């Protein structure tokens, strides 16, 4: 399992969303809600699966719901990685 910082997670999420929306990563505001970015639930599920593959563990189906921005989700990912590393 890898240790991911909030900055690394933010970069990954921003690039992934930008690619799916067909925009430059600079056009993805880190504090804008995912549903305001025109990400539908199918896209969110696909991204969650890719995110779990990248991280090496499952975040849980509600992670995007409870952390609905790039900034919030990136912080959550970093906390989860830290918690899992400490617990191991």
C-alpha positions as CSV (number, residue, x, y, z in Angstrom):
1,X,0.0,0.0,0.0
2,X,1.3,3.4,-0.9
3,X,1.3,6.6,1.3
4,X,-0.4,9.3,-0.6
5,X,-0.3,13.0,0.4
6,X,-3.2,15.4,0.0
7,X,-1.2,17.1,-2.8
8,X,-0.7,13.9,-4.7
9,X,-4.4,13.0,-4.3
10,X,-5.5,16.4,-5.4
11,X,-3.3,16.2,-8.5
12,X,-4.6,12.8,-9.4
13,X,-8.2,13.8,-8.9
14,X,-7.8,17.0,-10.8
15,X,-6.2,15.3,-13.8
16,X,-8.8,12.5,-13.8
17,X,-11.7,14.9,-13.7
18,X,-10.2,17.2,-16.3
19,X,-9.6,14.3,-18.7
20,X,-13.2,13.1,-18.2
21,X,-14.6,16.6,-18.8
22,X,-12.2,17.3,-21.7
23,X,-10.8,20.4,-20.1
24,X,-7.4,21.6,-18.8
25,X,-6.6,20.6,-15.2
26,X,-6.4,24.3,-14.3
27,X,-10.1,24.6,-15.1
28,X,-11.1,22.1,-12.3
29,X,-11.7,24.2,-9.1
30,X,-10.5,22.2,-6.1
31,X,-13.4,23.5,-4.0
32,X,-16.2,23.0,-6.5
33,X,-18.7,20.2,-5.7
34,X,-18.4,17.2,-7.9
35,X,-22.0,17.4,-9.0
36,X,-21.4,21.0,-10.2
37,X,-18.7,19.6,-12.4
38,X,-21.2,17.6,-14.4
39,X,-19.9,14.3,-13.1
40,X,-22.7,11.8,-13.2
41,X,-23.0,8.9,-10.8
42,X,-21.7,6.4,-13.3
43,X,-18.6,8.5,-13.9
44,X,-18.2,8.9,-10.1
45,X,-18.3,5.1,-9.7
46,X,-15.8,4.5,-12.4
47,X,-13.5,7.1,-10.9
48,X,-13.9,5.6,-7.5
49,X,-12.8,2.2,-8.9
50,X,-9.8,3.7,-10.6
51,X,-8.9,5.6,-7.4
52,X,-9.1,2.4,-5.4
53,X,-6.8,0.7,-7.9
54,X,-4.3,3.6,-7.6
55,X,-4.4,3.6,-3.8
56,X,-4.5,-0.1,-3.3
57,X,-7.5,-0.1,-1.0
58,X,-11.2,0.6,-1.1
59,X,-12.3,4.0,0.1
60,X,-16.0,3.1,0.5
61,X,-18.9,4.0,-1.6
62,X,-19.8,7.1,0.4
63,X,-16.4,8.7,0.2
64,X,-17.4,10.9,-2.7
65,X,-20.7,11.8,-1.0
66,X,-19.1,12.8,2.3
67,X,-16.1,14.5,0.7
68,X,-17.8,16.1,-2.4
69,X,-14.9,18.3,-3.6
70,X,-11.4,17.6,-4.9
71,X,-10.0,19.4,-1.8
72,X,-12.1,17.5,0.7
73,X,-11.6,14.1,-1.0
74,X,-7.8,14.6,-1.3
75,X,-7.6,15.4,2.4
76,X,-9.7,12.3,3.3
77,X,-7.5,10.1,1.1
78,X,-4.3,11.4,2.8
79,X,-5.9,10.8,6.2
80,X,-6.9,7.2,5.2
81,X,-3.5,6.5,3.9
82,X,-1.9,7.8,7.1
83,X,-4.3,5.8,9.2
84,X,-3.7,2.6,7.3
85,X,0.0,3.0,7.4
86,X,0.0,3.6,11.1
87,X,-2.3,0.7,11.8
88,X,-0.1,-1.7,9.7
